[in-house]
């Protein structure tokens, strides 16, 4: 499965991932009076931003294999540590390159 393949790439590269649930009950928070869907939920009352973003993307992915990597929180670092330098981290680049190499 795609989730397991990406998680494996994360382990190999040190850019670990974990799978969040697609909580069907949260889908109603994407409904809008002005559009088919709203990409920012304001009615849910919880901070499930990554899950809501994935539910939004799911609407357009159809039957294809897909993944939502919510990397905004890891995009910058305030200090050097491990594989990460201060500043822009490039998180996910190693992971995606590793995963792509498994496809070839």
Order of alpha helices (4+ residues) and beta strands (2+ residues): alpha-alpha-beta-beta-alpha
